[in-house]
């Protein structure tokens, strides 16, 4: 038995322990985000803290796959993708309810950028807000499908190839989340009709996080391509290159 296998066995943790540890990470991370914005209103503090923690958990889930291809010892972390993804989606659901109750106050038209005019009709006032929320809603439903399929039971029901294809489409979910989050971090509060608030401190960390995921994915793809190319007969390598 080689060192890598031994290390993987030492790092393997049962699913109950993984769930507990991810819950602890989520609570600590959310609390840290809350404390970092003590001057904000309660609704926006909780809205952003839970939303930011959701992004981080899903980013962890996205990073494990390419990292395990780059570093063999990191393969021991592969089972963690399920728990990070599941609790990332759960936090996204809570984030959505905070928006509905505290920001748009259950007025569905406001969620899509409309405001009630004194004449009694709804008019489009915040196009970007509405579009970003539509993207967020699509991401939420996408995440729910992936979370519900993240079980051994669903894997047996869907069969291997279909289940694997569905889980690999998590990259689509990640891109929807990035676009949704980027709008509220960089664009939504740039309104010349009112005072522009201080920049959200997570703007640069978010950009770094997204860049890191992209770099990991590109590096893993490049390594996979090189390994497959090296296994080809010499005649085929020149064609592939």
LINWO-V795191 format. One record per residue. RES is the residue in one letter. SS is DSSP state (helix for helix, strand for strand, loop for the rest). PSI is psi as a letter, one per 30 degrees, with the letter a starting at -180 (none if undefined). Layout:
RES,SS,PSI / RES,SS,PSI
This chain:
X,loop,k / X,loop,l / X,helix,e / X,helix,e / X,helix,e / X,helix,e / X,helix,e / X,helix,e / X,helix,e / X,helix,e / X,helix,f / X,loop,k / X,loop,k / X,loop,l / X,helix,e / X,helix,e / X,helix,e / X,helix,e / X,helix,e / X,helix,e / X,helix,e / X,helix,e / X,helix,e / X,helix,e / X,helix,e / X,helix,e / X,helix,e / X,helix,e / X,helix,e / X,helix,e / X,helix,e / X,helix,e / X,helix,e / X,helix,e / X,helix,f / X,helix,f / X,loop,h / X,loop,f / X,loop,f / X,loop,l / X,loop,l / X,helix,e / X,helix,e / X,helix,e / X,helix,e / X,helix,e / X,helix,e / X,helix,e / X,helix,e / X,helix,e / X,helix,e / X,helix,e / X,helix,e / X,helix,e / X,helix,e / X,helix,e / X,helix,e / X,helix,e / X,helix,e / X,helix,e / X,helix,e / X,helix,e / X,helix,f / X,helix,e / X,helix,d / X,helix,e / X,helix,e / X,helix,f / X,helix,f / X,helix,e / X,loop,j / X,helix,e / X,helix,f / X,helix,f / X,helix,f / X,helix,f / X,helix,f / X,loop,e / X,loop,f / X,helix,f / X,helix,e / X,helix,e / X,helix,e / X,helix,e / X,helix,e / X,helix,e / X,helix,f / X,helix,e / X,helix,e / X,helix,e / X,helix,e / X,helix,e / X,helix,e / X,helix,e / X,helix,e / X,helix,e / X,helix,e / X,helix,e / X,helix,e / X,helix,e / X,helix,e / X,helix,f / X,helix,e / X,loop,f / X,loop,h / X,loop,g / X,loop,j / X,helix,e / X,helix,e / X,helix,e / X,helix,f / X,loop,g / X,loop,g / X,strand,k / X,strand,k / X,strand,j / X,loop,l / X,loop,f / X,loop,f / X,loop,g / X,loop,l / X,strand,k / X,strand,k / X,strand,j / X,loop,e / X,loop,i / X,helix,e / X,helix,e / X,helix,e / X,helix,e / X,helix,e / X,helix,e / X,helix,e / X,helix,e / X,helix,e / X,helix,e / X,helix,e / X,helix,e / X,helix,e / X,helix,e / X,helix,e / X,helix,e / X,helix,e / X,helix,e / X,helix,e / X,helix,e / X,helix,e / X,helix,f / X,loop,g / X,loop,i / X,loop,l / X,helix,e / X,helix,e / X,helix,e / X,helix,e / X,helix,e / X,helix,e / X,helix,f / X,loop,l / X,helix,e / X,helix,e / X,helix,e / X,helix,e / X,helix,e / X,helix,e / X,helix,e / X,helix,e / X,helix,f / X,loop,g / X,helix,f / X,helix,e / X,helix,e / X,helix,e / X,helix,e / X,helix,e / X,helix,e / X,helix,e / X,helix,e / X,helix,e / X,helix,e / X,helix,e / X,helix,e / X,helix,e / X,helix,f / X,helix,e / X,helix,f / X,loop,e / X,loop,e / X,loop,g / X,loop,i / X,loop,j / X,loop,f / X,loop,f / X,loop,l / X,loop,k / X,loop,k / X,loop,l / X,loop,k / X,loop,k / X,loop,k / X,loop,f / X,helix,g / X,helix,e / X,helix,e / X,helix,e / X,helix,e / X,helix,e / X,helix,e / X,helix,e / X,helix,e / X,helix,e / X,helix,e / X,helix,e / X,helix,e / X,helix,e / X,helix,e / X,helix,e / X,helix,e / X,helix,e / X,helix,e / X,helix,e / X,helix,e / X,helix,e / X,helix,e / X,helix,e / X,helix,e / X,helix,e / X,helix,e / X,helix,e / X,helix,f / X,helix,f / X,loop,l / X,loop,l / X,helix,e / X,helix,e / X,helix,f / X,helix,e / X,helix,e / X,helix,e / X,helix,e / X,loop,none
